[in-house]
Amino acid sequence: MKKIFGFIGVLFLIILIWFSFFKTYDHQIEFTVDLPQGTIYHMILDPNTWDNKSIKTEHKALFESIKQTMKINQTPFELLWEFKNINDTNSRVKLYFKNKNHSLSERYKSLFNQSQNLDSLIQISKHLKDSADKFSEIFNITIQGIDTINSTAYLYIEHQAKRADKARYMINSNPLLFSKNQDSLVTKNGKTFVKVNYWQPKTDSISFRYAFPVESQKKYPVDQLVKADTLASQKALKAIFHGNYSISDQAWLAMYHYAKRKGIELDLSPVEIYFNNPMLGGDDTKWKTEIYMPIKE
């Protein structure tokens, strides 16, 4: 019996020492969201997500983790977010907190349910989850597997932008690009699309061509802005996106994580093909986009 009590005492002492001096963070919260890992990563980095404007990003590992500082009840806290993809469009989020001034006191107060800061920290995680859940309701992504991009001639206008600004540049290009078809200089023979030259996930910057396919002809009505080219046939990972075209690139993030999980090496130059005309309005959650992410061979 003495040995049992002795063992329990030693075990308790080890746990107490670990809890007091070796535990890295004071609190931990874990939850899941119906969003790709990259989407929730960018939501946390976006200052517009937070009411607390004291938040500052100290370090980030692309789509894997973010370390931030934030003042809560006038107390500086360190926050560490970690992300793990569950499947194509679901992720697990782990959030760790540390009181930068009084970490040991924070731990014991929370142990006895006396920490005022913990309630505020729980509200932060709840706010993020609620925002993520609301965002996930306005679009749907289905990854269909390996397919082929069809070859076609096309007219385009090229842009350099941040991924989030893609739709604005597309809208601004409409009058000039589509005047070529309206003036019967070419015959449009398919759906409007975007061909991305490159997507750089670390900076979230893109170079892309806003385009429509045309029937092949000897000479095209090009000028300083409108150019012509041919889209090459290529094997690609295919996804279907339903939602507003301004956020269709959320599917890129899902495809990125899908390919990583499946061991598929992608060329980050997706092609988006749009099946609806936004000018006609309607329920934008039903707008359809086919997205092809080329596979490196």
C-alpha positions in Angstrom: 0.0 0.0 0.0 2.9 2.3 0.9 4.4 1.7 -2.6 1.1 2.5 -4.3 0.8 5.8 -2.4 4.5 6.5 -3.0 4.0 5.9 -6.7 0.9 8.2 -6.8 2.8 10.9 -4.9 5.7 10.8 -7.3 3.4 10.8 -10.3 1.5 13.8 -8.9 4.8 15.6 -8.3 5.9 14.9 -11.9 2.6 16.2 -13.3 2.8 19.3 -11.0 6.3 20.1 -12.2 5.3 19.6 -15.8 2.2 21.7 -15.4 4.1 24.5 -13.7 7.3 24.7 -15.6 7.3 22.6 -18.8 3.9 23.0 -20.3 4.3 25.3 -23.2 1.0 27.0 -23.2 -1.6 27.9 -20.5 -4.8 26.9 -22.4 -5.7 24.9 -25.4 -8.9 24.9 -27.5 -9.7 22.6 -30.4 -12.5 22.7 -32.9 -13.4 21.7 -36.5 -14.5 23.9 -39.4 -16.1 23.0 -42.8 -13.4 24.8 -44.7 -10.1 23.9 -46.4 -7.0 24.2 -44.3 -5.8 27.1 -46.4 -9.0 29.0 -46.1 -9.1 29.1 -42.4 -5.4 30.0 -42.4 -6.1 33.1 -44.5 -9.2 34.0 -42.4 -7.0 34.2 -39.3 -4.4 36.4 -41.1 -7.1 38.8 -42.3 -7.4 41.8 -40.0 -11.0 42.2 -40.9 -11.8 38.9 -39.1 -11.0 40.4 -35.7 -12.7 43.0 -33.6 -9.6 43.2 -31.4 -7.3 45.4 -33.3 -4.3 44.7 -31.0 -3.7 41.4 -32.8 -0.3 41.1 -34.5 1.1 38.2 -36.5 4.6 37.2 -35.4 5.3 34.1 -37.4 3.5 31.9 -40.0 4.2 28.5 -41.6 2.2 28.3 -44.8 -1.2 26.7 -44.2 0.3 24.9 -41.1 0.5 27.4 -38.2 0.3 31.0 -37.2 1.8 32.7 -34.1 0.1 35.9 -33.0 0.1 38.3 -30.0 -3.1 40.0 -28.7 -4.1 42.0 -25.7 -6.9 40.5 -23.7 -8.2 42.5 -20.7 -5.1 44.6 -21.1 -2.9 41.5 -20.7 -0.6 40.5 -23.6 -1.2 36.9 -24.8 0.6 34.7 -27.3 -1.7 32.7 -29.6 -0.5 29.7 -31.6 -2.9 28.4 -34.3 -2.3 24.9 -35.8 -4.2 23.4 -38.7 -4.7 19.9 -40.0 -6.8 18.9 -43.0 -9.4 16.2 -42.2 -10.7 15.8 -45.8 -11.2 17.9 -48.9 -13.1 20.7 -47.2 -12.9 20.1 -43.5 -10.1 21.1 -41.1 -9.2 20.7 -37.5 -8.0 23.9 -35.7 -5.9 23.8 -32.5 -5.5 27.1 -30.6 -3.0 27.5 -27.8 -2.8 30.6 -25.4 -0.1 31.9 -23.1 -0.2 34.8 -20.7 3.1 36.5 -21.6 3.4 38.3 -18.2 2.0 35.8 -15.7 1.8 32.4 -17.3 2.1 30.4 -14.1 -0.6 32.4 -12.3 -2.8 32.0 -15.4 -2.5 28.2 -15.3 -3.5 27.9 -11.7 -6.4 30.3 -12.0 -7.8 28.4 -14.9 -7.3 25.1 -13.0 -9.6 26.4 -10.3 -12.0 28.2 -12.8 -10.9 31.6 -11.7 -9.4 33.0 -14.9 -11.3 35.9 -16.4 -9.1 35.8 -19.4 -10.1 32.2 -20.3 -13.7 33.3 -21.0 -12.4 36.0 -23.4 -10.2 33.4 -25.1 -13.1 31.0 -25.5 -15.1 33.9 -27.2 -12.2 34.5 -29.6 -12.2 30.9 -30.8 -16.1 30.9 -30.9 -16.0 34.1 -33.0 -13.7 32.5 -35.5 -15.7 29.2 -35.7 -18.9 31.1 -36.2 -17.4 33.2 -39.0 -16.0 30.1 -40.6 -19.3 28.3 -40.4 -21.1 31.3 -41.9 -18.6 31.5 -44.8 -18.8 27.7 -45.5 -22.5 28.0 -46.1 -22.2 30.2 -49.3 -20.1 27.8 -51.4 -19.5 24.1 -52.1 -16.5 22.3 -53.5 -16.4 18.8 -55.0 -13.1 17.4 -56.2 -13.8 14.9 -59.0 -10.3 13.5 -59.7 -8.1 13.4 -62.8 -9.4 14.9 -66.1 -8.1 16.8 -69.1 -8.1 20.5 -70.0 -9.5 20.8 -73.6 -7.4 22.8 -76.1 -8.9 26.0 -77.6 -7.9 29.3 -79.1 -8.8 32.3 -77.0 -8.6 36.1 -76.6 -7.5 37.5 -73.2 -6.5 40.4 -71.1 -3.7 39.7 -68.6 -3.5 40.9 -65.0 -1.2 40.8 -62.0 -3.1 40.8 -58.7 -3.7 39.3 -55.3 -5.9 36.2 -55.4 -8.7 38.0 -53.5 -8.8 40.8 -56.1 -9.2 38.5 -59.2 -13.0 39.2 -59.6 -12.5 42.9 -59.6 -10.0 42.8 -62.5 -12.3 40.4 -64.4 -15.2 42.8 -64.1 -13.1 45.8 -65.2 -11.9 43.8 -68.3 -15.4 42.9 -69.6 -16.1 45.9 -71.8 -12.9 45.8 -73.7 -12.6 42.1 -74.1 -16.2 41.4 -75.1 -16.3 44.3 -77.6 -14.2 42.1 -79.9 -17.1 39.5 -80.0 -19.8 42.1 -80.2 -18.1 43.8 -83.2 -18.1 40.4 -85.0 -14.3 40.4 -85.1 -14.2 36.9 -83.7 -16.8 34.1 -82.9 -17.0 33.2 -79.3 -17.5 29.4 -79.0 -17.5 28.5 -75.4 -17.6 29.6 -71.7 -15.7 32.5 -70.3 -12.7 31.4 -68.3 -9.6 32.4 -66.4 -6.2 30.9 -67.1 -3.8 31.5 -64.2 -0.1 31.8 -65.3 1.1 31.3 -61.8 -0.2 31.3 -58.2 2.3 32.0 -55.4 0.7 30.7 -52.2 3.3 32.4 -49.9 2.4 35.8 -51.1 -1.1 34.9 -52.4 -0.3 36.7 -55.6 -1.3 35.6 -59.1 -0.8 36.4 -62.7 -3.8 35.5 -64.8 -5.6 35.8 -68.1 -9.3 36.7 -68.3 -10.4 35.1 -71.5 -13.1 33.6 -73.7 -12.6 30.8 -76.3 -12.9 31.7 -80.0 -13.1 29.8 -83.3 -9.6 29.5 -84.8 -8.8 32.0 -87.5 -5.7 33.2 -89.3 -5.6 36.6 -87.7 -7.1 37.9 -84.4 -8.2 41.4 -83.4 -5.4 42.0 -80.9 -4.2 45.4 -79.6 -2.1 46.7 -76.7 -4.3 45.0 -74.1 -6.2 42.2 -75.8 -4.1 39.3 -77.0 -4.6 35.9 -78.5 -3.2 32.5 -77.6 -4.1 28.8 -77.6 -4.8 26.8 -74.5 -2.9 23.5 -74.6 -4.6 20.2 -73.7 -3.2 18.9 -70.4 -4.0 16.4 -67.7 -5.3 18.1 -64.6 -7.0 17.6 -61.2 -10.7 18.7 -61.6 -13.1 20.2 -59.1 -16.6 21.7 -59.3 -17.2 24.9 -57.4 -20.7 26.2 -56.7 -20.8 29.8 -55.4 -20.0 33.4 -56.2 -17.2 33.7 -58.8 -15.4 36.2 -56.5 -14.5 33.3 -54.2 -14.2 30.4 -56.7 -10.5 30.3 -55.9 -11.3 28.7 -52.5 -11.4 25.5 -54.6 -7.7 26.0 -55.3 -6.9 25.7 -51.6 -9.0 22.5 -51.4 -7.2 21.1 -54.4 -3.8 22.0 -53.1 -4.4 20.1 -49.9 -6.1 17.2 -51.7 -3.1 16.8 -54.0 -0.7 17.0 -51.1 -2.6 14.2 -49.2 -2.7 12.1 -52.4 0.9 12.6 -53.4 0.0 14.4 -56.6 2.4 17.1 -57.8 0.5 20.1 -59.2 1.4 23.0 -61.5 -0.2 25.9 -59.6 -1.7 27.4 -62.8 -5.4 26.6 -62.6 -8.0 27.2 -65.3 -11.5 28.3 -64.2 -14.5 27.9 -66.6 -17.6 29.8 -65.7 -21.1 28.4 -66.6 -23.3 31.3 -65.4 -23.7 35.0 -66.3 -23.4 37.1 -63.1 -25.1 40.0 -64.9 -28.4 37.9 -64.9 -28.3 37.7 -61.1 -30.0 34.8 -59.4 -28.9 32.6 -56.5 -25.1 32.9 -56.6 -24.7 29.8 -54.4 -25.8 27.8 -57.5 -23.3 29.4 -60.0 -21.1 26.7 -61.4 -17.3 26.8 -62.0 -15.2 23.9 -63.4 -11.7 24.2 -62.1 -8.7 22.4 -63.6 -5.3 22.3 -61.8 -2.6 21.0 -64.2 -0.6 18.0 -63.0 3.2 18.0 -63.5 4.4 15.2 -65.7 
